[in-house]
Amino acid sequence: MLAATACRTTAGLALAALLSTAAVVLFAELLVAEPAAAQNSAMTQTHKLVVPLASAEEGMKLFVGKGCVVCHQVNGVGGKAAPALDAASDEPYFDVFDFAARMWRGAPTMIMLQEMELGYQIDLSGEDLANLAAFAADPQVQGRFSEKDIPEVIRDWMVDEVYQELDPDYMGR
């Protein structure tokens, strides 16, 4: 009941993500212990799953600064080579792991396009991914995103062609 009520606002989305994260950390801590042979000892080892705190504002800066905007659009602003990353305001939650899985499935195509269009492969940390996911999930922050947020040099790189034939997962979206 609390999760259903909380998910109706952006703050609720963040709270739901944190509650889900806490549940994942607790679940991982409870389930991951040393193998059965070592359980006879007085000490058991637990492992914790850590999910970085995320900022949609930082994600927007990364979306432009790392060059994601060259191929992806938000609010109709950006390249057309890859799927738009507009936030779905009608979704009750945003699955960060699904976001990462979609990136993983598209990685070969993204890497090829990055090398073609940018001349290098973009390097993202776990914190970068968390911030990009927060931006992809936040309709309010995305609503403020416009072409004025993109430096002219990056605007010149934006791809106006769709490369769907290069992306084996394109039809799955």
N, C-alpha and C positions, 0 to 999 in steps of 0.2 A: 504494500500500500504506500509506504513512504517513498519508495523508488519510483512508483508510477506517478505520484503527485510531483515529486522533485524534478522529473524529466521534462516538465512543461516549460521550463525557462532555460536560458543559456547557463545561468548559475546552477540550475538543476542538472544540466548536462554535465557540468564539471563535477558536481557532487556525486552524480551517478558513476562517473568515470573513476573518481577517487574511491567510492565504495566498492566498485568492481575491482579496482587495483588492490584495495585492502583485502578483499576476499581472495584474490589470486595469491597475494603474498602469504596470507594465512594458510590457504590450501596447499601451496608449495612447501611451506614450512612444516606442515603436518605430515605431508606424504613423503618427503624426501629425507630419508635417514640412511645410515650406513647399511650395507648389505647384511643379510641374516647372520652370516658367520661372525660379524663384528658386534652384533647386538648383545652378546653375552657380557661384554665389558660394561662398566658402569657409565661410560660416556657414549653418547650418540651425537652424531654431527648433523646439523640441519643446514639447509641452503635456503637463502632468501632470494626471491625474484624481486628485482627493483625496476620500477617504471619511473622514468624521470618526470618531474612536474613540467607542465607544458604551458606555453604562452602563445595565444593566437597572434598577438602583435609581433612577437619575435618570428613566428611562422611566416607572417606576411613579409617581413624583411628578408627572410631566407628565400621565400618563393621568388622574390625579385633578385636578390643578391647572389644566390647560387645558380640562377639562370633557368629555374623551372618554368618561369613565365615565357621563355622563348618558345616552348612547345605546348604548354598548358594554358587554358583560360580560366579566369574567375570573373564573373559579371560581364562576360563577353570581351574582356580585356586580356590579351595575350595571344600566344601562337595557337595554331590550329592543328599541329602535327599529332597531338596526343589528346586524350579525353579531357574535357573540362573538369575542374575540381570544385564546382559550385556546391556549397553546403545544402543538404536537404533539410529544410526547416520543418518538414512534417515527420521526420524520423524521431522516434523517442530516445534514441541513443546513437552514438557513433562508435563503431567497433575499431579501435586502434589496430588490433591485430589483423583485421580484415584489410585495413588500409595498407599495412606493411606487406600483407600477402599479395595484394594487387600490384604493389610496386615490385615485389619479387618476381611475379609472373611477367611483368613488362620490362624487367631489367635488361635482357639482351637487346631489346629494341631501344630502350632509353640510352643505354651505353653507346650503341651505334649512332644514334642521333646526336648525342652529346659530342661525340668525337667528330661527326660531320659538321655540325653547326657551331660548336664552341671551340673545337680543336683540343679538347681534353675531357676527361671523365670527372663528373662532379663527385666530390667526396662528402659524405654525410655521416655525422656521428649519431648515436642513439638519441641524444638530446635534440639534435637537428630534426630527426624523424618525428619525435614527439611534438616539437613546435610546429612542424609542417602539418601534422595530423590535426593539431589544435586549430590551425588556420583553416584547414579543409572542413572542419566541423562547425565553425562559428559564423553563422549568417550575419551577425552584427558587424564583425570585423571585416568580413568579405564585402559587406554593403558599402563600406568606406573606401574600398580598393578601387582605384581608377588609373587611367593612363598616366596621370600626373605623378603617380608613385614609381613610374618606370623611367630610369635615366635614358636619354636619347640614344646612347651607344647600345643599350640593350634592346631598345625598340627597333633599332636597325637590324638586329639579329633575329627578330621574331619570325617564325615560320608560318606562312599562310597556306601551306599545303597539308593535306591529310595524308599520313603515311600508314593508313590502316592495313594495307596489304603486307606491311612489314611486321605487324603486331599480331601474333597468333591468338592473343586473348581478346582482341578487339570485339569480336562478336559476342563474347561472354559478358560484356558490360551493358 
